[in-house]
Amino acid sequence: MASKSIIFTALILSACTQISPTIATTTMTNSLKPCPDSPNCVSSQSTDEQHKITALPWISMTQLVSIIQQQARSQIIQQQDNYLKVLYKSRWWGFVDEVEFYFPPEQSHIEVRSASRTGYYDFGVNRQRVEQLRQQIQNQQNMKQKNVK
């Protein structure tokens, strides 16, 4: 009997950590969802220091998608003309983080928001993810410049 309850509990917990393939049907406006009061979110559109992060350098959505597809445990769940939504699943505990990208029409930068779907603290994971993306974008831009010369 104990083994059945352990198996049942394991199944329930694993179901709770799966990346949800739900695709939102709303059209993206020029603003991302604001960060909650918890410290597990960063946004380039936030005005408070706890959540504020610099927008990403401009690259095309195709280029950004290529970078994201090379990252482990990432899943693109929504892609529109000027908006991209990606889910990332943590390696050990299966926590899901949601990352949104908004491509403004002036093509000078990419607005970004990265937030944990559950919990309160993220131990800086969302900020690190955005900074890692920034570095990958800069590396790609540097390689492109070297190939032009």
Helices and strands as residue ranges (DSSP letters): H 2-16, E 41-43, E 56-57, H 61-69, E 74-79, E 83-89, E 96-102, E 109-116, H 125-148
